[in-house]
Amino acid sequence: MFNFFRSAAIPQTLGVKEFEKQLIATKCEQLIDIRTPQEFEKSHIQGAKNINVNGSDFCNVIEELDKTKPVLIYCLSGGRCKSALATLREAGFKNVHDLSGGINAWTSAGKRIWQCE
């Protein structure tokens, strides 16, 4: 049975493989690393934009995103995504996915990152 309410507005936590499929499907258009700028500079998933979830301007910056397109977010291990998901939902985003285990899971799976040398 199709559950319209469940599929329409509930953010999904995706494993690495599913998250990667979404990245490919959306061409990383709205891939957001919600960690600090310092963490982002050390390493991040290629194509990501850094919007610090703990930054004072987080709510203002996310308003620049397209609410009609999927948003993919990640942090270090998944903890900060809960806060970001709540804020994105309150701002009217319906199609939001976060990476289970964060960038730690991504790198553990051997996926490509940009790394400052």
N, CA, C and O atoms as a Tinker XYZ file with bonds, in Angstrom:
   468  protein
     1  N      0.845000   -1.188000    0.000000    73     2
     2  CA     0.000000    0.000000    0.000000    64     1     3
     3  C      0.887000    1.246000    0.000000    63     2     4     5
     4  O      1.840000    1.321000    0.775000    81     3
     5  N      0.594000    2.194000   -0.834000    73     3     6
     6  CA     1.369000    3.421000   -0.941000    64     5     7
     7  C      0.997000    4.367000    0.194000    63     6     8     9
     8  O     -0.182000    4.627000    0.434000    81     7
     9  N      2.003000    4.878000    0.885000    73     7    10
    10  CA     1.768000    5.811000    1.979000    64     9    11
    11  C      2.270000    7.182000    1.537000    63    10    12    13
    12  O      3.459000    7.477000    1.654000    81    11
    13  N      1.366000    8.021000    1.029000    73    11    14
    14  CA     1.740000    9.317000    0.505000    64    13    15
    15  C      2.426000   10.192000    1.536000    63    14    16    17
    16  O      3.438000   10.820000    1.224000    81    15
    17  N      1.909000   10.252000    2.759000    73    15    18
    18  CA     2.465000   11.138000    3.768000    64    17    19
    19  C      3.884000   10.736000    4.146000    63    18    20    21
    20  O      4.727000   11.600000    4.384000    81    19
    21  N      4.152000    9.463000    4.203000    73    19    22
    22  CA     5.481000    8.994000    4.569000    64    21    23
    23  C      6.502000    9.335000    3.484000    63    22    24    25
    24  O      7.625000    9.732000    3.795000    81    23
    25  N      6.131000    9.187000    2.247000    73    23    26
    26  CA     7.090000    9.415000    1.172000    64    25    27
    27  C      7.244000   10.888000    0.810000    63    26    28    29
    28  O      8.252000   11.267000    0.213000    81    27
    29  N      6.280000   11.718000    1.152000    73    27    30
    30  CA     6.302000   13.092000    0.689000    64    29    31
    31  C      7.214000   14.014000    1.476000    63    30    32    33
    32  O      7.825000   14.903000    0.882000    81    31
    33  N      7.334000   13.845000    2.777000    73    31    34
    34  CA     8.021000   14.883000    3.534000    64    33    35
    35  C      8.987000   14.380000    4.597000    63    34    36    37
    36  O      9.545000   15.188000    5.340000    81    35
    37  N      9.196000   13.109000    4.689000    73    35    38
    38  CA    10.080000   12.608000    5.737000    64    37    39
    39  C     11.491000   12.457000    5.205000    63    38    40    41
    40  O     11.720000   11.736000    4.235000    81    39
    41  N     12.443000   13.137000    5.838000    73    39    42
    42  CA    13.832000   12.990000    5.401000    64    41    43
    43  C     14.279000   11.541000    5.561000    63    42    44    45
    44  O     13.810000   10.826000    6.447000    81    43
    45  N     15.171000   11.132000    4.711000    73    43    46
    46  CA    15.662000    9.765000    4.759000    64    45    47
    47  C     17.137000    9.738000    5.107000    63    46    48    49
    48  O     17.938000   10.511000    4.582000    81    47
    49  N     17.471000    8.833000    6.001000    73    47    50
    50  CA    18.870000    8.554000    6.289000    64    49    51
    51  C     19.275000    7.419000    5.369000    63    50    52    53
    52  O     18.675000    6.344000    5.388000    81    51
    53  N     20.296000    7.665000    4.567000    73    51    54
    54  CA    20.723000    6.701000    3.565000    64    53    55
    55  C     22.091000    6.143000    3.890000    63    54    56    57
    56  O     22.951000    6.847000    4.420000    81    55
    57  N     22.289000    4.872000    3.570000    73    55    58
    58  CA    23.603000    4.263000    3.658000    64    57    59
    59  C     24.479000    4.800000    2.540000    63    58    60    61
    60  O     24.002000    5.521000    1.665000    81    59
    61  N     25.742000    4.456000    2.565000    73    59    62
    62  CA    26.705000    4.981000    1.598000    64    61    63
    63  C     26.282000    4.713000    0.156000    63    62    64    65
    64  O     26.308000    5.626000   -0.669000    81    63
    65  N     25.893000    3.481000   -0.161000    73    63    66
    66  CA    25.534000    3.147000   -1.544000    64    65    67
    67  C     24.330000    3.954000   -2.025000    63    66    68    69
    68  O     24.336000    4.474000   -3.141000    81    67
    69  N     23.298000    4.059000   -1.187000    73    67    70
    70  CA    22.101000    4.801000   -1.572000    64    69    71
    71  C     22.396000    6.298000   -1.682000    63    70    72    73
    72  O     21.885000    6.975000   -2.574000    81    71
    73  N     23.227000    6.806000   -0.766000    73    71    74
    74  CA    23.607000    8.216000   -0.796000    64    73    75
    75  C     24.367000    8.518000   -2.089000    63    74    76    77
    76  O     24.123000    9.537000   -2.735000    81    75
    77  N     25.275000    7.638000   -2.456000    73    75    78
    78  CA    26.044000    7.814000   -3.690000    64    77    79
    79  C     25.122000    7.809000   -4.911000    63    78    80    81
    80  O     25.325000    8.593000   -5.838000    81    79
    81  N     24.117000    6.937000   -4.923000    73    79    82
    82  CA    23.155000    6.913000   -6.032000    64    81    83
    83  C     22.419000    8.247000   -6.144000    63    82    84    85
    84  O     22.198000    8.752000   -7.245000    81    83
    85  N     22.039000    8.813000   -4.993000    73    83    86
    86  CA    21.375000   10.115000   -4.998000    64    85    87
    87  C     22.308000   11.217000   -5.501000    63    86    88    89
    88  O     21.882000   12.115000   -6.227000    81    87
    89  N     23.586000   11.144000   -5.110000    73    87    90
    90  CA    24.564000   12.129000   -5.595000    64    89    91
    91  C     24.668000   12.085000   -7.110000    63    90    92    93
    92  O     24.693000   13.122000   -7.772000    81    91
    93  N     24.729000   10.890000   -7.646000    73    91    94
    94  CA    24.828000   10.724000   -9.099000    64    93    95
    95  C     23.557000   11.243000   -9.771000    63    94    96    97
    96  O     23.627000   11.960000  -10.769000    81    95
    97  N     22.407000   10.884000   -9.227000    73    95    98
    98  CA    21.130000   11.290000   -9.819000    64    97    99
    99  C     20.941000   12.807000   -9.793000    63    98   100   101
   100  O     20.341000   13.377000  -10.704000    81    99
   101  N     21.456000   13.458000   -8.745000    73    99   102
   102  CA    21.275000   14.907000   -8.620000    64   101   103
   103  C     22.495000   15.700000   -9.073000    63   102   104   105
   104  O     22.493000   16.930000   -9.025000    81   103
   105  N     23.540000   14.995000   -9.514000    73   103   106
   106  CA    24.794000   15.629000   -9.962000    64   105   107
   107  C     25.392000   16.528000   -8.877000    63   106   108   109
   108  O     25.976000   17.569000   -9.177000    81   107
   109  N     25.241000   16.117000   -7.620000    73   107   110
   110  CA    25.782000   16.848000   -6.464000    64   109   111
   111  C     25.270000   18.281000   -6.390000    63   110   112   113
   112  O     25.904000   19.131000   -5.765000    81   111
   113  N     24.139000   18.558000   -7.017000    73   111   114
   114  CA    23.658000   19.931000   -7.126000    64   113   115
   115  C     23.470000   20.608000   -5.769000    63   114   116   117
   116  O     23.829000   21.774000   -5.606000    81   115
   117  N     22.914000   19.892000   -4.803000    73   115   118
   118  CA    22.704000   20.463000   -3.479000    64   117   119
   119  C     23.269000   19.509000   -2.417000    63   118   120   121
   120  O     22.555000   19.058000   -1.521000    81   119
   121  N     24.556000   19.218000   -2.542000    73   119   122
   122  CA    25.280000   18.401000   -1.578000    64   121   123
   123  C     25.888000   19.343000   -0.549000    63   122   124   125
   124  O     26.706000   20.199000   -0.886000    81   123
   125  N     25.485000   19.180000    0.705000    73   123   126
   126  CA    25.890000   20.119000    1.745000    64   125   127
   127  C     26.655000   19.404000    2.863000    63   126   128   129
   128  O     26.155000   18.456000    3.468000    81   127
   129  N     27.861000   19.873000    3.118000    73   127   130
   130  CA    28.677000   19.420000    4.244000    64   129   131
   131  C     28.362000   20.388000    5.378000    63   130   132   133
   132  O     28.674000   21.575000    5.280000    81   131
   133  N     27.751000   19.898000    6.449000    73   131   134
   134  CA    27.292000   20.781000    7.523000    64   133   135
   135  C     28.309000   20.923000    8.653000    63   134   136   137
   136  O     27.989000   21.456000    9.715000    81   135
   137  N     29.527000   20.449000    8.426000    73   135   138
   138  CA    30.572000   20.569000    9.451000    64   137   139
   139  C     31.152000   21.982000    9.461000    63   138   140   141
   140  O     30.744000   22.842000    8.680000    81   139
   141  N     32.106000   22.201000   10.355000    73   139   142
   142  CA    32.753000   23.509000   10.447000    64   141   143
   143  C     33.627000   23.754000    9.220000    63   142   144   145
   144  O     34.027000   22.803000    8.549000    81   143
   145  N     33.928000   25.015000    8.920000    73   143   146
   146  CA    34.827000   25.307000    7.802000    64   145   147
   147  C     36.198000   24.640000    7.964000    63   146   148   149
   148  O     36.808000   24.227000    6.977000    81   147
   149  N     36.675000   24.536000    9.185000    73   147   150
   150  CA    37.965000   23.892000    9.424000    64   149   151
   151  C     37.916000   22.405000    9.065000    63   150   152   153
   152  O     38.853000   21.886000    8.459000    81   151
   153  N     36.843000   21.723000    9.430000    73   151   154
   154  CA    36.684000   20.307000    9.081000    64   153   155
   155  C     36.568000   20.153000    7.564000    63   154   156   157
   156  O     37.164000   19.255000    6.970000    81   155
   157  N     35.797000   21.036000    6.960000    73   155   158
   158  CA    35.578000   20.997000    5.517000    64   157   159
   159  C     36.888000   21.170000    4.752000    63   158   160   161
   160  O     37.134000   20.470000    3.770000    81   159
   161  N     37.722000   22.098000    5.200000    73   159   162
   162  CA    38.993000   22.350000    4.528000    64   161   163
   163  C     39.929000   21.145000    4.572000    63   162   164   165
   164  O     40.711000   20.933000    3.644000    81   163
   165  N     39.855000   20.358000    5.640000    73   163   166
   166  CA    40.716000   19.173000    5.759000    64   165   167
   167  C     40.312000   18.094000    4.762000    63   166   168   169
   168  O     41.170000   17.483000    4.124000    81   167
   169  N     39.020000   17.861000    4.627000    73   167   170
   170  CA    38.519000   16.866000    3.674000    64   169   171
   171  C     37.011000   17.007000    3.531000    63   170   172   173
   172  O     36.313000   17.402000    4.465000    81   171
   173  N     36.527000   16.674000    2.339000    73   171   174
   174  CA    35.080000   16.676000    2.096000    64   173   175
   175  C     34.776000   15.866000    0.842000    63   174   176   177
   176  O     35.669000   15.571000    0.047000    81   175
   177  N     33.520000   15.515000    0.679000    73   175   178
   178  CA    33.085000   14.805000   -0.509000    64   177   179
   179  C     33.127000   15.790000   -1.682000    63   178   180   181
   180  O     32.657000   16.923000   -1.578000    81   179
   181  N     33.697000   15.335000   -2.787000    73   179   182
   182  CA    33.803000   16.207000   -3.954000    64   181   183
   183  C     32.442000   16.750000   -4.360000    63   182   184   185
   184  O     31.457000   16.012000   -4.406000    81   183
   185  N     32.394000   18.034000   -4.651000    73   183   186
   186  CA    31.165000   18.674000   -5.081000    64   185   187
   187  C     30.359000   19.286000   -3.950000    63   186   188   189
   188  O     29.359000   19.957000   -4.204000    81   187
   189  N     30.769000   19.071000   -2.711000    73   187   190
   190  CA    30.007000   19.573000   -1.566000    64   189   191
   191  C     30.210000   21.065000   -1.363000    63   190   192   193
   192  O     31.264000   21.624000   -1.669000    81   191
   193  N     29.168000   21.687000   -0.839000    73   191   194
   194  CA    29.218000   23.074000   -0.401000    64   193   195
   195  C     29.202000   23.047000    1.121000    63   194   196   197
   196  O     28.475000   22.251000    1.715000    81   195
   197  N     29.985000   23.895000    1.753000    73   195   198
   198  CA    30.040000   23.925000    3.216000    64   197   199
   199  C     29.074000   24.960000    3.771000    63   198   200   201
   200  O     29.181000   26.153000    3.486000    81   199
   201  N     28.118000   24.472000    4.577000    73   199   202
   202  CA    27.215000   25.347000    5.325000    64   201   203
   203  C     27.218000   24.817000    6.760000    63   202   204   205
   204  O     26.584000   23.802000    7.048000    81   203
   205  N     27.917000   25.490000    7.643000    73   203   206
   206  CA    28.090000   25.056000    9.028000    64   205   207
   207  C     26.764000   25.090000    9.789000    63   206   208   209
   208  O     26.180000   26.156000    9.984000    81   207
   209  N     26.298000   23.922000   10.213000    73   207   210
   210  CA    25.020000   23.832000   10.925000    64   209   211
   211  C     25.049000   24.609000   12.239000    63   210   212   213
   212  O     24.006000   25.052000   12.719000    81   211
   213  N     26.218000   24.776000   12.813000    73   211   214
   214  CA    26.336000   25.517000   14.074000    64   213   215
   215  C     26.666000   26.992000   13.855000    63   214   216   217
   216  O     26.846000   27.739000   14.816000    81   215
   217  N     26.744000   27.403000   12.606000    73   215   218
   218  CA    27.027000   28.798000   12.297000    64   217   219
   219  C     25.804000   29.675000   12.517000    63   218   220   221
   220  O     24.668000   29.231000   12.351000    81   219
   221  N     26.049000   30.912000   12.889000    73   219   222
   222  CA    24.941000   31.835000   13.168000    64   221   223
   223  C     24.109000   32.152000   11.924000    63   222   224   225
   224  O     22.972000   32.610000   12.040000    81   223
   225  N     24.665000   31.910000   10.741000    73   223   226
   226  CA    23.958000   32.229000    9.501000    64   225   227
   227  C     23.358000   31.001000    8.805000    63   226   228   229
   228  O     22.903000   31.111000    7.666000    81   227
   229  N     23.346000   29.849000    9.458000    73   227   230
   230  CA    22.859000   28.614000    8.828000    64   229   231
   231  C     21.457000   28.800000    8.244000    63   230   232   233
   232  O     21.220000   28.455000    7.087000    81   231
   233  N     20.540000   29.336000    9.027000    73   231   234
   234  CA    19.156000   29.497000    8.561000    64   233   235
   235  C     19.061000   30.422000    7.350000    63   234   236   237
   236  O     18.270000   30.177000    6.439000    81   235
   237  N     19.858000   31.472000    7.340000    73   235   238
   238  CA    19.839000   32.393000    6.203000    64   237   239
   239  C     20.438000   31.765000    4.958000    63   238   240   241
   240  O     19.914000   31.946000    3.859000    81   239
   241  N     21.526000   31.029000    5.115000    73   239   242
   242  CA    22.219000   30.445000    3.962000    64   241   243
   243  C     21.386000   29.339000    3.311000    63   242   244   245
   244  O     21.366000   29.228000    2.085000    81   243
   245  N     20.701000   28.524000    4.109000    73   243   246
   246  CA    19.909000   27.450000    3.502000    64   245   247
   247  C     18.738000   27.999000    2.690000    63   246   248   249
   248  O     18.226000   27.319000    1.800000    81   247
   249  N     18.318000   29.211000    2.991000    73   247   250
   250  CA    17.233000   29.824000    2.222000    64   249   251
   251  C     17.643000   30.079000    0.774000    63   250   252   253
   252  O     16.786000   30.296000   -0.082000    81   251
   253  N     18.945000   30.055000    0.494000    73   251   254
   254  CA    19.435000   30.233000   -0.871000    64   253   255
   255  C     19.324000   28.945000   -1.696000    63   254   256   257
   256  O     19.476000   28.970000   -2.917000    81   255
   257  N     19.059000   27.819000   -1.019000    73   255   258
   258  CA    18.919000   26.530000   -1.707000    64   257   259
   259  C     17.544000   26.434000   -2.359000    63   258   260   261
   260  O     16.607000   27.129000   -1.966000    81   259
   261  N     17.437000   25.569000   -3.353000    73   259   262
   262  CA    16.177000   25.345000   -4.065000    64   261   263
   263  C     15.357000   24.302000   -3.313000    63   262   264   265
   264  O     15.746000   23.137000   -3.241000    81   263
   265  N     14.234000   24.717000   -2.757000    73   263   266
   266  CA    13.382000   23.820000   -1.955000    64   265   267
   267  C     12.676000   22.767000   -2.798000    63   266   268   269
   268  O     12.139000   21.800000   -2.258000    81   267
   269  N     12.673000   22.943000   -4.112000    73   267   270
   270  CA    12.003000   21.975000   -4.979000    64   269   271
   271  C     12.923000   20.829000   -5.390000    63   270   272   273
   272  O     12.468000   19.854000   -5.986000    81   271
   273  N     14.216000   20.939000   -5.075000    73   271   274
   274  CA    15.191000   19.912000   -5.454000    64   273   275
   275  C     15.712000   19.192000   -4.219000    63   274   276   277
   276  O     15.706000   19.748000   -3.121000    81   275
   277  N     16.163000   17.946000   -4.399000    73   275   278
   278  CA    16.703000   17.197000   -3.264000    64   277   279
   279  C     17.925000   17.886000   -2.640000    63   278   280   281
   280  O     18.747000   18.485000   -3.333000    81   279
   281  N     18.014000   17.781000   -1.327000    73   279   282
   282  CA    19.164000   18.274000   -0.578000    64   281   283
   283  C     19.807000   17.066000    0.090000    63   282   284   285
   284  O     19.126000   16.283000    0.752000    81   283
   285  N     21.112000   16.914000   -0.081000    73   283   286
   286  CA    21.859000   15.815000    0.515000    64   285   287
   287  C     22.840000   16.412000    1.514000    63   286   288   289
   288  O     23.650000   17.268000    1.159000    81   287
   289  N     22.768000   15.960000    2.767000    73   287   290
   290  CA    23.640000   16.523000    3.800000    64   289   291
   291  C     24.451000   15.428000    4.472000    63   290   292   293
   292  O     24.059000   14.262000    4.502000    81   291
   293  N     25.594000   15.839000    5.009000    73   291   294
   294  CA    26.407000   14.931000    5.815000    64   293   295
   295  C     27.239000   15.728000    6.801000    63   294   296   297
   296  O     27.496000   16.916000    6.608000    81   295
   297  N     27.653000   15.052000    7.856000    73   295   298
   298  CA    28.554000   15.633000    8.845000    64   297   299
   299  C     29.682000   14.626000    9.078000    63   298   300   301
   300  O     30.006000   13.851000    8.178000    81   299
   301  N     30.273000   14.623000   10.250000    73   299   302
   302  CA    31.376000   13.711000   10.510000    64   301   303
   303  C     30.888000   12.282000   10.704000    63   302   304   305
   304  O     31.367000   11.361000   10.043000    81   303
   305  N     29.923000   12.096000   11.622000    73   303   306
   306  CA    29.464000   10.740000   11.918000    64   305   307
   307  C     27.941000   10.594000   11.938000    63   306   308   309
   308  O     27.427000    9.503000   12.187000    81   307
   309  N     27.233000   11.661000   11.685000    73   307   310
   310  CA    25.776000   11.595000   11.620000    64   309   311
   311  C     25.048000   12.352000   12.707000    63   310   312   313
   312  O     23.849000   12.598000   12.578000    81   311
   313  N     25.727000   12.730000   13.770000    73   311   314
   314  CA    25.084000   13.385000   14.912000    64   313   315
   315  C     24.508000   14.763000   14.618000    63   314   316   317
   316  O     23.391000   15.066000   15.038000    81   315
   317  N     25.241000   15.589000   13.915000    73   315   318
   318  CA    24.776000   16.955000   13.635000    64   317   319
   319  C     23.655000   16.995000   12.609000    63   318   320   321
   320  O     22.952000   17.998000   12.486000    81   319
   321  N     23.492000   15.906000   11.877000    73   319   322
   322  CA    22.445000   15.879000   10.854000    64   321   323
   323  C     21.051000   15.994000   11.462000    63   322   324   325
   324  O     20.152000   16.553000   10.834000    81   323
   325  N     20.859000   15.480000   12.664000    73   323   326
   326  CA    19.533000   15.565000   13.300000    64   325   327
   327  C     19.101000   17.019000   13.443000    63   326   328   329
   328  O     17.964000   17.369000   13.128000    81   327
   329  N     20.004000   17.853000   13.914000    73   327   330
   330  CA    19.713000   19.279000   14.070000    64   329   331
   331  C     19.463000   19.939000   12.717000    63   330   332   333
   332  O     18.517000   20.712000   12.559000    81   331
   333  N     20.313000   19.628000   11.751000    73   331   334
   334  CA    20.171000   20.215000   10.417000    64   333   335
   335  C     18.860000   19.774000    9.764000    63   334   336   337
   336  O     18.181000   20.586000    9.137000    81   335
   337  N     18.502000   18.508000    9.903000    73   335   338
   338  CA    17.253000   18.009000    9.314000    64   337   339
   339  C     16.053000   18.746000    9.895000    63   338   340   341
   340  O     15.139000   19.123000    9.162000    81   339
   341  N     16.053000   18.951000   11.208000    73   339   342
   342  CA    14.946000   19.657000   11.853000    64   341   343
   343  C     14.835000   21.083000   11.313000    63   342   344   345
   344  O     13.734000   21.555000   11.029000    81   343
   345  N     15.953000   21.759000   11.174000    73   343   346
   346  CA    15.964000   23.130000   10.664000    64   345   347
   347  C     15.503000   23.180000    9.213000    63   346   348   349
   348  O     14.726000   24.057000    8.836000    81   347
   349  N     15.980000   22.244000    8.400000    73   347   350
   350  CA    15.570000   22.204000    6.992000    64   349   351
   351  C     14.074000   21.927000    6.861000    63   350   352   353
   352  O     13.402000   22.538000    6.030000    81   351
   353  N     13.553000   21.020000    7.666000    73   351   354
   354  CA    12.112000   20.736000    7.644000    64   353   355
   355  C     11.312000   21.979000    8.006000    63   354   356   357
   356  O     10.329000   22.308000    7.342000    81   355
   357  N     11.739000   22.672000    9.070000    73   355   358
   358  CA    11.049000   23.893000    9.495000    64   357   359
   359  C     11.085000   24.960000    8.406000    63   358   360   361
   360  O     10.162000   25.767000    8.295000    81   359
   361  N     12.139000   24.967000    7.607000    73   359   362
   362  CA    12.283000   25.948000    6.534000    64   361   363
   363  C     11.497000   25.563000    5.278000    63   362   364   365
   364  O     11.449000   26.332000    4.318000    81   363
   365  N     10.883000   24.378000    5.281000    73   363   366
   366  CA    10.035000   23.981000    4.162000    64   365   367
   367  C     10.642000   23.017000    3.166000    63   366   368   369
   368  O     10.041000   22.747000    2.126000    81   367
   369  N     11.819000   22.493000    3.462000    73   367   370
   370  CA    12.435000   21.499000    2.573000    64   369   371
   371  C     11.758000   20.155000    2.792000    63   370   372   373
   372  O     11.576000   19.717000    3.928000    81   371
   373  N     11.385000   19.503000    1.689000    73   371   374
   374  CA    10.668000   18.229000    1.783000    64   373   375
   375  C     11.519000   17.029000    1.379000    63   374   376   377
   376  O     11.295000   15.921000    1.867000    81   375
   377  N     12.477000   17.233000    0.509000    73   375   378
   378  CA    13.262000   16.134000   -0.042000    64   377   379
   379  C     14.707000   16.253000    0.449000    63   378   380   381
   380  O     15.583000   16.748000   -0.260000    81   379
   381  N     14.932000   15.787000    1.681000    73   379   382
   382  CA    16.243000   15.902000    2.319000    64   381   383
   383  C     16.726000   14.506000    2.703000    63   382   384   385
   384  O     15.970000   13.699000    3.244000    81   383
   385  N     17.998000   14.239000    2.413000    73   383   386
   386  CA    18.604000   12.954000    2.749000    64   385   387
   387  C     19.907000   13.212000    3.487000    63   386   388   389
   388  O     20.670000   14.109000    3.129000    81   387
   389  N     20.153000   12.417000    4.521000    73   387   390
   390  CA    21.442000   12.533000    5.201000    64   389   391
   391  C     22.187000   11.212000    5.113000    63   390   392   393
   392  O     21.591000   10.147000    4.950000    81   391
   393  N     23.501000   11.310000    5.224000    73   391   394
   394  CA    24.384000   10.154000    5.088000    64   393   395
   395  C     24.569000    9.481000    6.439000    63   394   396   397
   396  O     25.148000   10.065000    7.355000    81   395
   397  N     24.082000    8.270000    6.560000    73   395   398
   398  CA    24.246000    7.499000    7.793000    64   397   399
   399  C     25.734000    7.274000    8.067000    63   398   400   401
   400  O     26.456000    6.738000    7.226000    81   399
   401  N     26.177000    7.686000    9.243000    73   399   402
   402  CA    27.584000    7.528000    9.606000    64   401   403
   403  C     28.475000    8.634000    9.106000    63   402   404   405
   404  O     29.674000    8.629000    9.387000    81   403
   405  N     27.920000    9.597000    8.362000    73   403   406
   406  CA    28.652000   10.762000    7.899000    64   405   407
   407  C     29.842000   10.453000    7.010000    63   406   408   409
   408  O     29.918000    9.389000    6.396000    81   407
   409  N     30.771000   11.399000    6.951000    73   407   410
   410  CA    31.938000   11.246000    6.100000    64   409   411
   411  C     32.823000   10.099000    6.591000    63   410   412   413
   412  O     33.591000    9.527000    5.817000    81   411
   413  N     32.713000    9.765000    7.882000    73   411   414
   414  CA    33.467000    8.607000    8.394000    64   413   415
   415  C     33.036000    7.331000    7.678000    63   414   416   417
   416  O     33.882000    6.523000    7.293000    81   415
   417  N     31.736000    7.143000    7.497000    73   415   418
   418  CA    31.227000    5.966000    6.791000    64   417   419
   419  C     31.630000    6.012000    5.319000    63   418   420   421
   420  O     31.978000    4.989000    4.728000    81   419
   421  N     31.581000    7.196000    4.741000    73   419   422
   422  CA    31.944000    7.383000    3.337000    64   421   423
   423  C     33.391000    6.961000    3.087000    63   422   424   425
   424  O     33.671000    6.200000    2.161000    81   423
   425  N     34.305000    7.457000    3.915000    73   423   426
   426  CA    35.718000    7.120000    3.725000    64   425   427
   427  C     36.001000    5.664000    4.076000    63   426   428   429
   428  O     36.847000    5.029000    3.447000    81   427
   429  N     35.305000    5.132000    5.070000    73   427   430
   430  CA    35.477000    3.715000    5.424000    64   429   431
   431  C     35.067000    2.793000    4.288000    63   430   432   433
   432  O     35.590000    1.688000    4.145000    81   431
   433  N     34.120000    3.268000    3.481000    73   431   434
   434  CA    33.664000    2.482000    2.327000    64   433   435
   435  C     34.584000    2.676000    1.122000    63   434   436   437
   436  O     34.343000    2.115000    0.053000    81   435
   437  N     35.636000    3.471000    1.299000    73   435   438
   438  CA    36.597000    3.679000    0.216000    64   437   439
   439  C     36.143000    4.661000   -0.845000    63   438   440   441
   440  O     36.670000    4.658000   -1.958000    81   439
   441  N     35.180000    5.495000   -0.520000    73   439   442
   442  CA    34.667000    6.463000   -1.490000    64   441   443
   443  C     35.588000    7.670000   -1.580000    63   442   444   445
   444  O     36.318000    7.987000   -0.641000    81   443
   445  N     35.538000    8.326000   -2.708000    73   443   446
   446  CA    36.430000    9.431000   -3.020000    64   445   447
   447  C     36.085000   10.695000   -2.225000    63   446   448   449
   448  O     34.917000   11.057000   -2.084000    81   447
   449  N     37.110000   11.347000   -1.719000    73   447   450
   450  CA    36.971000   12.639000   -1.064000    64   449   451
   451  C     38.021000   13.588000   -1.604000    63   450   452   453
   452  O     39.011000   13.167000   -2.203000    81   451
   453  N     37.798000   14.861000   -1.388000    73   451   454
   454  CA    38.836000   15.854000   -1.652000    64   453   455
   455  C     39.577000   16.042000   -0.353000    63   454   456   457
   456  O     38.961000   16.249000    0.693000    81   455
   457  N     40.872000   15.974000   -0.406000    73   455   458
   458  CA    41.663000   16.071000    0.817000    64   457   459
   459  C     42.785000   17.069000    0.620000    63   458   460   461
   460  O     43.530000   17.004000   -0.358000    81   459
   461  N     42.895000   17.988000    1.554000    73   459   462
   462  CA    43.956000   18.983000    1.509000    64   461   463
   463  C     45.270000   18.303000    1.893000    63   462   464   465
   464  O     45.325000   17.545000    2.862000    81   463
   465  N     46.311000   18.576000    1.135000    73   463   466
   466  CA    47.604000   17.945000    1.435000    64   465   467
   467  C     48.526000   18.909000    2.112000    63   466   468
   468  O     49.658000   18.553000    2.439000    81   467
